[in-house]
């Protein structure tokens, strides 16, 4: 899963958890807010009463009576004023019950004791809890709408910021990892970012790619130089041994030893030639302007390898469309690629087995040539290394450079090689050419 996807999921889920938690607490919060607002309202009413008493005197309310009481039509609010007993000392705001005209109602009640002209009075201002409850639903609705709106805005802001923040990382991955093909030839421009971590990552990747290029160039140069330098002494040794074999005075035992040495020298020469071929391919010393008729090329390959297939009594089935033509290729290299693949299919096949060669166009319009054999197969653990130099299956012969040459030729022509195999049942190789490589 991509980092951006993980962050998006985390941000979204965390917002949902917060919203869910807030919704669970919302009734309690709204109730608390409603009661706090009621308390504030009662205190303001108390202040108004005390201001009137201060300006107009207590008789403004009592009017000659010992107490004063007033309430609204539905008894939702009431106020009472009467002399205070000596034992009442503390002002309170509490929820309690009062009897108003034979009706027992629950009020949020403010009680305040004050003095006027040396006398103590107790003031009670009440508001029914039923009216307080009326505020809860609208408050809950408003709070929920505000919460959803703010959460949505913060979610959008977080996602936009995350995308902007991670955009340099996406550019680094796309330009310096995904779209890069070894060997790296393009000049790598630094990614513009203000994030120090991304700058460090970008610089580290650029340095790493540069070091890989340098090491690869050194390896190619060494392979090329070593191959050229080895060919000269190999050629001299081969000439001297051939001259010795022509000596009539040489006994049979010495001739056999020289023949063995010639065989070893010939094998060494093949290895050097293979390395030299790989070096030339990797140094792009071959032109790619040829047109290759696939059916004709396979006929030529089978003309050279047909006798080997006959020796093992192999049945070779060519099921090619006959119309495919590859463009912008090097004919000799493409010939070598399929020659090596078919040579392996013959060499490692079972006696009396078969080889099937077919082609097709896949859903992406890529042209695919498939080579299937009924040979000994390759262990799954070795499939990832068979194209490496000097790597070969345990039961195979050769110097381990045949498939390495195939890999180099394929990379040079932007060809994809896919290989699947099962021990004891055979191997299938798919050679994939892009649609732009095939003549329409």
C-alpha positions in Angstrom: 0.0 0.0 0.0 1.4 3.4 -0.9 2.3 5.9 1.8 -0.2 8.5 0.5 -3.0 5.9 0.7 -2.0 4.9 4.2 -1.9 8.5 5.4 -5.3 9.2 3.7 -6.8 6.2 5.5 -5.3 7.3 8.8 -6.5 10.9 8.5 -10.0 9.8 7.4 -10.4 7.1 10.1 -9.0 9.4 12.8 -11.5 12.1 11.9 -14.3 9.5 11.9 -13.3 8.3 15.4 -13.2 11.9 16.7 -16.7 12.6 15.2 -18.1 9.4 16.6 -16.6 10.1 20.1 -18.0 13.6 20.0 -21.5 12.4 18.9 -21.5 10.0 21.9 -20.5 12.9 24.3 -22.8 15.4 22.5 -25.9 14.9 24.8 -23.8 15.4 27.9 -22.1 18.4 26.5 -25.3 20.0 25.3 -27.0 19.4 28.6 -24.0 20.9 30.4 -24.1 23.9 28.1 -27.9 24.3 28.6 -27.5 24.3 32.4 -24.6 26.7 32.2 -26.6 29.1 30.1 -29.5 28.8 32.5 -27.2 29.5 35.4 -25.9 32.6 33.6 -29.5 33.7 32.9 -30.5 33.3 36.5 -27.5 35.3 37.7 -28.4 38.1 35.2 -32.0 38.2 36.6 -30.6 38.3 40.1 -28.5 41.3 39.2 -31.5 43.1 37.7 -33.6 42.5 40.9 -30.8 43.8 43.1 -30.3 46.9 40.9 -34.1 47.6 41.2 -33.9 47.1 45.0 -30.9 49.4 45.2 -32.6 52.2 43.2 -36.2 51.9 44.3 -36.0 50.0 47.6 -37.4 46.6 48.7 -40.9 48.0 48.9 -41.0 48.2 45.1 -41.5 44.4 45.2 -43.1 43.9 48.7 -45.5 46.8 48.5 -46.3 46.6 52.2 -46.5 42.8 52.3 -44.0 40.5 54.0 -43.2 38.5 50.8 -43.4 38.8 47.0 -44.0 36.1 44.4 -44.5 36.2 40.7 -44.5 33.6 37.9 -45.3 33.4 34.2 -48.5 32.1 32.8 -47.2 28.6 32.3 -45.2 28.7 35.5 -42.0 28.3 33.5 -40.3 31.0 35.5 -40.9 32.4 38.9 -39.4 34.8 41.4 -40.0 35.1 45.1 -38.7 37.5 47.7 -39.3 37.1 51.5 -37.5 37.6 54.8 -34.6 35.2 55.3 -34.3 32.9 58.3 -31.2 33.2 60.4 -30.0 29.7 59.4 -29.8 30.5 55.7 -26.3 31.7 54.9 -25.1 30.3 51.6 -26.1 31.3 48.1 -26.8 28.3 45.8 -27.9 27.3 42.3 -29.5 23.9 42.2 -32.1 21.8 40.7 -35.0 21.3 43.1 -38.8 21.1 43.3 -41.3 23.8 44.2 -45.1 23.8 44.6 -46.8 26.5 42.6 -50.6 26.6 43.0 -50.7 23.0 43.9 -48.5 22.0 41.0 -45.2 20.4 41.9 -42.6 21.5 39.3 -38.8 21.0 39.0 -36.8 24.2 38.7 -33.3 25.2 38.2 -33.3 27.5 41.2 -31.0 30.4 42.2 -31.1 31.3 45.9 -29.5 34.5 47.1 -29.5 36.1 50.6 -29.0 39.9 50.8 -29.5 42.8 53.3 -31.6 45.9 52.8 -31.9 48.5 55.6 -30.6 46.0 58.2 -33.0 43.3 57.2 -32.1 39.9 55.6 -34.0 38.8 52.6 -33.9 35.7 50.5 -34.4 35.9 46.8 -35.3 32.9 44.7 -35.3 32.9 40.9 -36.3 29.7 39.1 -36.6 28.3 35.6 -38.3 25.0 34.9 -36.0 22.2 33.7 -38.6 21.4 31.0 -37.8 24.7 29.3 -34.1 23.9 29.6 -34.6 20.6 27.8 -36.2 22.5 24.9 -32.8 24.0 24.1 -31.0 20.6 23.9 -32.3 19.4 20.6 -31.6 22.6 18.6 -28.2 22.9 20.3 -27.4 19.3 19.5 -28.4 19.8 15.9 -26.4 23.0 15.5 -23.4 21.4 17.3 -23.6 18.4 15.0 -23.8 20.5 11.8 -20.8 22.6 13.0 -18.8 19.5 13.9 -19.5 17.8 10.5 -18.6 21.0 8.6 -15.4 21.7 10.5 -14.4 18.0 10.3 -15.0 18.0 6.5 -13.0 21.2 6.0 -10.1 19.9 8.2 -10.2 16.6 6.3 -10.0 18.3 3.0 -7.2 20.6 4.3 -5.3 17.6 5.7 -5.6 15.6 2.5 -4.5 18.5 0.3 -1.6 19.3 2.6 -0.6 15.6 2.6 -0.6 15.5 -1.2 1.4 18.6 -1.5 3.8 17.4 1.2 4.3 14.0 -0.4 4.5 15.3 -4.0 8.3 15.5 -4.0 8.5 11.9 -2.8 6.3 10.8 -5.6 8.5 12.6 -8.1 11.6 11.0 -6.7 10.1 7.6 -6.9 8.7 8.1 -10.4 11.7 9.9 -12.0 14.6 8.1 -10.2 13.2 4.7 -9.5 10.2 3.6 -11.6 11.1 5.3 -14.9 14.8 4.5 -14.7 16.3 1.8 -16.8 19.7 0.3 -16.2 22.2 1.4 -17.4 21.2 5.0 -16.4 21.9 7.4 -19.1 19.6 10.4 -18.4 20.9 13.4 -16.5 19.1 13.5 -13.2 17.9 16.9 -12.2 17.4 17.5 -8.4 13.8 17.4 -7.2 12.6 20.8 -5.9 11.4 20.4 -2.3 11.7 22.3 1.0 11.6 19.1 3.1 15.1 18.2 4.3 14.4 14.5 4.4 13.3 14.4 0.8 16.3 16.5 -0.3 18.6 14.0 1.5 16.8 11.0 -0.1 17.0 12.7 -3.6 20.7 13.5 -3.2 21.4 10.0 -1.9 19.7 8.3 -4.8 21.4 10.6 -7.4 24.8 9.8 -5.8 24.0 6.1 -5.7 22.9 6.0 -9.4 26.1 7.9 -10.3 28.2 5.4 -8.5 26.4 2.5 -10.1 27.0 4.1 -13.5 30.7 4.6 -12.8 31.1 1.0 -11.6 29.2 -0.4 -14.5 31.3 1.6 -17.0 34.5 0.4 -15.2 33.2 -3.2 -15.5 32.4 -2.8 -19.2 35.8 -1.3 -19.8 37.5 -4.1 -17.9 35.6 -6.8 -19.7 36.3 -5.2 -23.1 40.0 -4.7 -22.3 40.5 -8.1 -20.7 38.7 -9.8 -23.6 40.9 -8.1 -26.2 44.1 -8.7 -24.3 43.3 -12.4 -23.8 42.5 -13.1 -27.4 46.1 -12.4 -28.4 47.8 -15.0 -26.2 45.0 -17.5 -26.8 45.5 -17.1 -30.6 49.3 -17.6 -30.1 48.9 -20.6 -28.0 46.4 -22.1 -30.4 48.8 -21.6 -33.3 51.7 -23.2 -31.4 49.6 -26.2 -30.4 48.4 -26.7 -34.0 52.0 -26.6 -35.2 53.0 -29.2 -32.5 50.2 -31.5 -33.5 51.5 -31.5 -37.1 54.9 -32.7 -35.9 55.3 -36.3 -37.1 57.8 -37.1 -34.4 55.3 -36.5 -31.7 54.1 -39.7 -30.0 50.4 -40.7 -29.5 50.4 -39.9 -25.8 51.7 -36.4 -26.3 49.2 -35.9 -29.2 46.3 -36.9 -26.8 47.5 -34.4 -24.2 47.8 -31.6 -26.8 44.3 -32.4 -28.0 43.0 -32.1 -24.5 44.8 -28.8 -24.1 43.4 -27.6 -27.4 39.9 -28.5 -26.2 40.4 -26.4 -23.0 41.9 -23.6 -25.0 38.9 -23.7 -27.4 36.5 -23.5 -24.5 38.4 -20.5 -23.1 38.3 -18.8 -26.5 34.5 -19.3 -26.5 34.2 -17.7 -23.1 36.3 -14.7 -24.1 34.4 -14.3 -27.4 31.1 -14.3 -25.4 32.4 -11.7 -22.9 33.6 -9.6 -25.8 30.1 -9.9 -27.4 28.4 -8.8 -24.2 30.8 -5.9 -23.8 30.1 -4.7 -27.3 26.4 -5.0 -26.8 26.5 -3.0 -23.6 28.7 -0.4 -25.2 26.0 -0.1 -27.9 28.4 -0.9 -30.8 25.7 -2.5 -32.9 23.3 -0.6 -35.1 19.6 -1.3 -34.9 18.2 -0.5 -38.3 17.4 -4.0 -39.6 14.0 -5.6 -40.4 13.7 -9.2 -39.2 11.2 -11.6 -40.7 10.4 -13.9 -37.8 9.4 -17.0 -39.8 12.5 -16.7 -42.0 14.8 -16.2 -39.0 13.5 -19.4 -37.3 13.9 -21.4 -40.5 17.6 -20.3 -40.6 18.1 -21.2 -36.9 16.6 -24.6 -37.4 18.8 -25.2 -40.5 21.8 -24.9 -38.1 20.3 -26.7 -35.1 18.1 -29.2 -36.9 20.7 -32.0 -36.7 21.0 -31.7 -32.9 17.2 -32.0 -32.6 17.3 -35.1 -34.8 20.0 -36.7 -32.7 17.7 -36.5 -29.7 14.6 -37.4 -31.8 12.9 -34.1 -30.8 9.7 -33.0 -32.4 9.9 -29.2 -33.2 6.6 -27.5 -34.0 6.8 -24.1 -35.6 3.4 -22.4 -35.2 4.2 -18.9 -36.4 1.8 -16.5 -38.1 4.3 -15.9 -40.9 3.5 -12.2 -41.2 5.4 -10.7 -38.3 8.3 -8.4 -39.1 10.5 -6.8 -36.4 11.8 -3.3 -37.0 14.7 -1.3 -35.6 16.6 -4.4 -34.7 20.1 -5.8 -35.2 19.5 -8.9 -37.2 22.6 -10.8 -36.1 21.9 -10.1 -32.4 18.2 -11.1 -32.6 19.4 -14.3 -34.4 21.8 -14.9 -31.6 19.1 -14.4 -29.0 16.8 -17.0 -30.4 19.6 -19.3 -31.4 20.8 -19.5 -27.7 17.2 -20.0 -26.4 16.5 -22.8 -28.9 20.0 -24.4 -28.4 19.1 -24.6 -24.6 15.7 -26.0 -25.4 17.4 -28.8 -27.4 20.4 -29.4 -25.1 18.3 -29.7 -21.9 15.4 -31.6 -23.4 14.6 -35.3 -22.8 15.2 -37.8 -25.5 12.1 -38.0 -27.7 10.6 -34.8 -26.3 9.2 -31.8 -28.1 9.7 -28.1 -28.7 6.9 -25.8 -29.6 7.5 -22.3 -31.0 4.5 -20.0 -31.4 3.6 -16.3 -31.5 0.7 -14.1 -30.6 -0.5 -10.6 -29.9 -1.6 -9.9 -26.3 -4.2 -7.4 -25.0 -1.6 -4.6 -24.9 -0.8 -5.2 -28.6 2.6 -6.5 -27.7 4.1 -9.2 -29.9 5.1 -12.3 -28.0 7.2 -15.3 -29.2 6.8 -18.4 -26.9 9.3 -21.3 -26.8 8.1 -24.3 -24.8 10.1 -27.5 -24.2 9.6 -30.8 -22.4 13.1 -30.8 -20.9 14.5 -31.2 -17.4 13.3 -27.8 -16.3 14.9 -25.4 -13.8 14.4 -25.2 -10.1 12.4 -22.3 -8.8 15.3 -21.1 -6.7 17.5 -20.8 -9.8 15.0 -19.0 -12.1 16.0 -15.5 -10.8 19.7 -16.1 -11.5 19.8 -18.0 -14.8 20.4 -14.8 -16.8 23.4 -13.7 -14.6 26.9 -14.3 -15.9 28.5 -17.6 -15.1 25.2 -18.7 -13.4 23.8 -22.0 -14.7 21.5 -24.8 -13.5 23.3 -27.5 -11.5 22.6 -30.2 -14.1 23.5 -28.0 -17.1 26.7 -27.8 -19.1 28.3 -24.8 -20.7 30.0 -21.7 -19.3 26.9 -19.9 -18.1 27.1 -17.1 -20.6 24.4 -18.1 -23.1 21.5 -16.7 -21.3 23.6 -13.7 -20.1 24.1 -12.9 -23.8 20.3 -13.3 -24.3 19.7 -10.8 -21.5 22.2 -8.2 -22.9 20.6 -8.4 -26.3 17.1 -8.1 -24.9 18.0 -5.1 -22.8 19.7 -3.4 -25.8 16.5 -3.8 -27.9 14.0 -3.1 -25.0 12.8 -6.6 -25.2 11.2 -8.3 -22.1 12.1 -11.9 -21.3 9.8 -14.0 -19.1 10.7 -17.5 -18.0 8.7 -20.1 -16.2 9.8 -23.6 -15.5 9.1 -26.8 -13.5 11.6 -29.4 -12.8 11.0 -32.6 -14.8 8.3 -31.0 -16.9 9.9 -28.4 -19.0 10.5 -24.7 -19.5 8.6 -21.9 -21.2 10.3 -18.7 -22.4 8.3 -15.6 -23.6 10.1 -13.0 -25.6 8.0 -9.8 -25.6 8.3 -7.1 -28.2 6.5 -3.8 -27.8 3.9 -2.9 -30.5 6.2 -0.2 -31.8 8.8 -2.9 -32.6 6.6 -4.7 -35.0 5.7 -3.6 -38.5 2.0 -3.1 -39.1 
